[in-house]
Amino acid sequence: MPAHKSIFHLIALNLLTLMCAAAVSYAQKNGPELLPTVEEHRIAEFNKAAPRMGLRYLGPEDSAARAKRWYWRKQEEPGCPRDLKGWNAVLNKAGYHLRAADEKNFPNTWLTLMRDTRVIIDSLQRPHSIEFDSLRSSFLFVAERKKSAINQYYVYVHDRVTAPYELGASGVVAPKFFRGSVLTTTVIERGDSGNNRYAINLDNKTIYSFSAVYKYIDPLRYLFVLDTSWVLEYGDRIVINGTDINDRYGYDECFTCRPLHNRLFYFFKKNGKYYLKYGTSILPCEYDRVFYGGCCEDGGLDPMSNQHMVWFFASRNGYWYYVETGFYD
């Protein structure tokens, strides 16, 4: 083949490769849904008298089941590094860093947020999350702050300005960027028996309010942004841009809402059975029970997730299953 034809052939092949890659990327976000893989592992009999007992003493087959996707489960969540080096790698992008009093005991050591040699916030512990806006000109950094044994609250940094973000007034969810503004949560009224009134605020202006009962765990579970929508999970309900999807779709319960490969994932209960929904599709599995909402030690049995997958315990026809669903490309 003549040299000039070989060059044109190579250029055409590269263009075709780029077009195919763009088409796949577009399809993943806008085309037919690519559904996550669902893998079940039967691990124990379900005891109605003591339903948790089957999960307390898991057999060796559970260890083998967990080993298969170990690489994917260990992946960090974006904006939630596991060590001091990881946090500083992210903070350095904005010209900040954390100085630790004792690096070996991170995160249970005193931390100071620094900009070059200037102290921004002191008396920090246990960083929670960090998020940049779309232009990477501002960021939200949430950590625990202690000025005394009883004074404990979160703080955040936004556009190089520090402000308190009180744990007691805001629940456990971190502020999020949304369309150039900042989403926050607050308790606007505390009622009897933990029946509180909460608000979702956009730049300090309330855009949604609701009631929820604070029992042994905070009812506010998650607040995040997915594409052009804000998503809130509280109690056993999910709200998207102010629309309660329990009411919209007739769900009895709805929980563990997560962004997964640019689509929304969550569990729902309807007509006595539990299902998994991804985007607009209901995944081909059905359960009698999904374990969630545990307190203290039982909380370790709740569904867990990262950007690649969700893993959980569920029962069906008298047996507990350990289940993983996700994308493993």
C-alpha angles and dihedrals in degrees: 000000000000115000095244091052091050090054092049090047091053092048091050091049092051091048090050090050092051092047091051092049091049091049092052091048091049092047092051091056103029110012134071110326118262103215123219121249114257118207123182128195119189107222113162146358117268113242111201092197092054107013096176095054093079088061099045096068107036118184128235091267088070091058090053091049092051093048094064096069097026093120092056096043093054094057115118122246112245108263094016109088118183101220141033093258090055093049092050092047088060097039092049088067087070095039096259136111141181120244113205126207089210115012093190091062096048126173092020094060134085112278132193123201108223137188105201101308096335121104112232102172129357134191094049128153137174106014111225108193146329129208134177125210120245092268092045088230095116134032141192117222120183125190140150115265127197124187092166139358093277103029106088129155145135125258132195137199118219124177090343093304121115123218136165118259102190117216094210093050098040107039118226099302120107124229116264137203114246124176093333094313134089125254117210137167128224139178104240098178133017114209136187119291092014095298099147137176117230135190136205109216132197109202089339093309114117112239100166136015134187144164124246136167119243106212122152094326133037110268091217105089111163141359119183143145123241117185104306098345136084115217127201129188119192129161104331096327136093126206124194117193090335096313116119104221092196088066094039096054101025097247119168091205135003125187150145095049113186141164106243120179093336094310134095118256126189145145122244137183122217131164091357097305133099124230140179120233125197118183104315095334130092108218117236099257135091130193138191091217140003116202111235142131094052121162129220109334092006089057088077088068094056120109112280131194151172133189092288107041152359124227128190149144122258137166131224132169095352100316138096117231130198105218133192125186126178152097118289104180 
